[in-house]
Amino acid sequence: MNIVDHYLAGLRKALPPEPLAELALASGASTAQLASLRRAYPLCPDSLLHLLGKYNGTYYQKYAGGTVLVYMLGSDVFEYPYYLSSVEQILEDGQANQRSIADIYGHYLKDDPGIVDARIDAAIQQGQRLCFSHCMNNGGSSRLYIDFTPAASGKVGQIVRFLHDPDNYQVIADSFDAYLQMLIDDGYGFLIEENFE
């Protein structure tokens, strides 16, 4: 069993009945949609393509059976759930975010170097990173990226977590596969009862 199927098997067991039933309405991205994502991000990991091939997004995503709004992912922020973005949402995020972290924060980066993990290149346009997930309150507080252009000490494909107030960009896994394994090892800890009330 590959990492995505292993992850999804555990997720389905961990999800409460209502979101599990809602998730069953979802379907995967088409071959053409996945190809468009690969064209935009040639280094997009096969595991993310495989996941999107099962579920093309869970944030107010319309499917034939209805609209799906289900938490599917987590991060290093304890008990904080995230949605999976659709191919269309990923591509829109990439087009919309042309500024770099350095552009956004300017002199604050020198005043507070802790804002950005040393493994992240703050000069790269944000849209060059693949934003695959927004947090439970629509991404304003936290987003997850796959970073293909890291700083010298980073790794191509590392997972970056942005957290707002105080703003912080942190590498939380070396790859998308390692990120999914982290969530499995954590026992899908983001799926706490309070998040479904």
NURO-695498 format. One record per residue: residue in three letters; x, y, z of N, C-alpha, C, O in turn. Coordinates in steps of 0.05 Angstrom, whole numbers, plus 5000, padded with zeros to 4 digits. Example, Ala and Ser with C-alpha at 12.3 -4.5 7.8 and 13.67 -1.06 7.14 Angstrom:
2
ALA526448865156524649105156526449345156528549345169SER525749555142527349795143525850015157526850235161
***
This chain:
197
MET501749765000500050005000501850255000503650275016ASN501250444982502850684981502050875004500050835017ILE503651085007503251265030500551405029499251435050VAL499551475005496951615003494751425011492951505027ASP494751185001492550995007492650925037490550895050HIS495050905048495450845076494251085093492951035113TYR494951325084493951565098490851575097489551625117LEU489751535073486851555070485351335085483251385096ALA486551095087485250885102485050955131482950915144GLY487151075142487151165170485251405174483951415195LEU485251585155483551815157480551735158479051845174ARG479851555141476951465140476151335167473951365176LYS478051195179477451075205477251285227475751255246ALA478751505224478851715245476651915243475952045263LEU475551955219473552165215470952095228470151855228PRO469552285240466852235251464952165228465552225204PRO462652045233460751955212459852165192459852115168GLU459152405202458152615183460152705163459552695139PRO462552795171464552865151465352635133466052665110LEU465352395144466052155128463952115106464752055083ALA461452145112459352125092459552345071459152295047GLU460352585080460652805062463052755043462852815019LEU465152655054467552595038466952395016468252394995ALA465052215022464352005002463052134977462851994957LEU462152384979461052514956463252614936462652664913ALA465652634946467852744930468952544910468752304914SER470052654888471352484868474052614861474652834870GLY475652474846478352564840478452754816476652774800ALA480752894815481353074793481652904767482452664769SER481053014745481352874719484252864711485953004722THR484852694692487552674681488452944670490753014674ALA486653084657487353354646487953554668489853714665GLN486353544689486853724712489553674725491153854731LEU490153414729492753344741495053414723497153504732ALA494653394697496753474677497253774678499553864675SER495153924682495454214684496954294709498554484708LEU496554144730498054204755501054124751502754274760ARG501553904738504353824732505754024714508154074717ARG504254134695505454344678506254594694508354704689ALA504454674712505054914728507254854748508855034754TYR507254614759509254534780510554274771509654064781PRO512554274754513654024744514753834765514853594761LEU515553944788516553774810514453694830515053584851CYS511853744823509653654841509953364847510153194829PRO509953284873510453004880508152824870505752904870ASP508852584862506852394853504752334874502452284868SER505552344899503752284921501552494923499252424929LEU502152744918500052954919498152914895495752934897LEU499352854872497652794848495852564853493452564845HIS496852354867495252124873492952194892490752094889LEU493552364912491552454931489352614917486952564921LEU490152794899488252954884486652784864484452854857GLY487952564856486552384838484352224852482552104840LYS484452224879482352104895480252304904477852254902TYR481152544912479452764922480453024911482653114918ASN478953154893479853404882478853644900477253804891GLY479953644924479353864942477053814961475153674954THR477253944985475153905005474354175018473254175040TYR474854395004474154655015471854774997472454884976TYR469354755007467054844991467254744962466654894944GLN468054494959468454394932465954264922464754084935LYS465054344899462454244888463053984872464753974855TYR461453784878461553524864458653454855456753594863ALA458453254839455753174829453853114852451453174850GLY454852994873453052924896452553144916450953114934GLY454053364914453753584933456353724939458453644928THR456253924956458654074963460053944987458753865006VAL462653934985464253805006465954005021467354175009LEU465753995047467354165065468253995088466953965109VAL470653875084471653675103474653725109476253775091TYR475353715135478153725143479553465135478553245142MET481753495121483253255112486053235121487353025121LEU487153475130490053485135490553635161488753755173GLY493053615171493853755195496653875191497653875168SER497853965213500554075211501954025238501053855253ASP504054175243505354155269503954325290504654325314VAL501854475282500254635300498154445312496254365298PHE498454375337496854155349493854215347492954435352GLU492354005340489454005339488254225320486154335325TYR489754285299488854495281488554375253490554295240PRO486054345243485654205218485754385193485554635195TYR486254255171486554395145484854245124484254005126TYR484054395103482754285080484754215058486954325058LEU484054035041485653985017484654164995482254174989SER486454324983485654494960485254334935486454124932SER483454424918483054294892485254384873486754574878VAL485454244850487454324830486954614822488854774819GLU484454694818483754964809484655164831485755374824GLN484155104856484855284878487955314880488955524885ILE489355094876492255094877493355284855495155444860LEU492255254831493155414808492455714812494055884806GLU490055764823489256034829491156164850491956394847ASP491756014871493656114892496356184880497456384886GLY497256004862499856054850499956314833501856464834GLN497756364819497556604802497256854819498357064813ALA495856834841495157064858497457154876497557384883ASN499356974882501457044901504157084888505856904888GLN504557324876506957384861509057514878511357544870ARG508357604902510357734919511957524935510957304940SER514357604943515957424959515557484989514357684996ILE516557315006516357365035517957615041517057785058ALA520257655027521857895032520258145023520458355037ASP518758135001517058354992514958425013514458655020ILE513758215024511458255043512458375069511058555080TYR514758285079515558375106517758585107518058725127GLY519158625084521158835083523158825106524358615112HIS523559055119525659085140524958915165526758865181TYR522458825167521758665191523358405191523758285213LEU524058305168525658055167528358085180529357905193LYS529558325177532158375190531758415220533458335236ASP529558545227528958595256528258345270528858315294ASP526958155256526057905269526657675250524857575236PRO529157575249529857355231528357095237528356915220GLY527157075260525656835267523056795252521856585253ILE522257005236519856985220520056755200518156615194VAL522556725189522856525167525056325174527356395181ASP524356075173526255855176528555885157528155965133ALA530955835166533355875150533355695125534855755106ARG531755495124531655315101529855415079529655295057ILE528555645083526755765064528056015051529156175065ASP527856035025528856265010526756485010524756454995ALA527156695025525056905028524857075002522957225000ALA526657044983526657214959524957094937524457224917ILE524156844940522556704919519656794920518556824942GLN518456834896515656904896514056674909514556444905GLN512056754925510456564939509056364920508756124926GLY508256464897506856294877508556064866507555884853GLN511256084870512955864861512755624879513555404872ARG511755674903511255454922508355364917506555534912LEU507855104918505254994913503654994939504254844958CYS501655164940499955184964497654974962495855004946PHE497854754977496054534974493854524996492154354995SER494054715016492254695038491854955053493855105058HIS489355015060488755245077487555135103486354925103CYS487955285124487055195150484055225154482655325136MET483055155177480155145182478755415179476355415174ASN480155635182478855895178479656025152480356265152ASN479655875131479955975104482756075097483156245080GLY484755975111487556035103488656295113491056335111GLY487056465125488156715135490156665158491956825162SER489756455173491456405196493756205190495856225202SER493356025171495455835165495055705137492755655129ARG497255655123497255525097499555335096501555365111LEU499355135079501554945075502454945046500854955027TYR505054935043506354955016508354735011509554625030ILE508654654986510954494978512954684965512254834946ASP515354684975517354874968519454744949520954564958PHE519454834924521354714904523854874901525754784888THR524055104914526455284911527355364939527155604946PRO528355174954529155234982531855394983533155424963ALA532455485007535155595012537155365011536355135010ALA539655435012541855235009541555015030542354785024SER540655075054540454875075537854715074537554525090GLY536054785056533554645054533554415034535654355023LYS531254295030530954065012528754124992526654224999VAL529254064966527254104946524853924953525153684957GLY522454044953520053894960519253904990517353774998GLN520754065005520154085034517454215038516454375021ILE516154155061513554255067513854495086515054475107VAL512754725077512854975093510155035104508155025090ARG510055095130507555185143507755475149509555565163PHE505855635139505555915146503555935169501355825167LEU504256085189502356135211502256435216504356565217HIS499856545220499456825223499156905252497856765268ASP500357135259499857285284500757125309499057005322PRO503357115315505557245300506257085275506356835276ASP506857225254507457095228509956925230511957015242ASN509856695218512056505219511956315196509756205190TYR514256265183514456065161516355855171518755905176GLN515455605173517055395185516955145167514855075157VAL519255015163519354755149518454545169519654525191ILE516454385162515354185181515853895171515453715187ALA516753865146517453595136519253625112519153835098ASP520853425106522653435084521353385057522453445036SER518953265057517553195032514653155038513753145061PHE513053145017510153095020509652825032507852795049ASP511152625024510852355035511452355065509952235081ALA513652495072514352505100512352665117511852605140TYR511052855104508953015117506552835123505452845145LEU505652675103503452495108504052295130502452225147GLN506552195130507452005150507352135178506651995198MET508052385180508052535205505152535216504752505240LEU503252585199500452595207499452325216497852295235ILE500352115201499651835209500751775237499351675254ASP503351845240504651785266503451935289503551845312ASP502252165283500952335303498152235309496752355326GLY497252025295494651915300492352095291490252095303TYR492952245269490852435259489852615281487452655285GLY491752725297491152885320489553135315488453255334PHE489353225290487853465283484853405284483253595284LEU484053155284481153085283480053065311479352845320ILE479953285326478853285353475853365352474953495333GLU474353265371471453305371470653595369468753665355GLU472053775382471354055383471254175355469654365350ASN472854065336472954175309470554095292470254185270PHE468853925303466553825288463853905301461753805292GLU464054065321461554145335460354395322458254485331
***
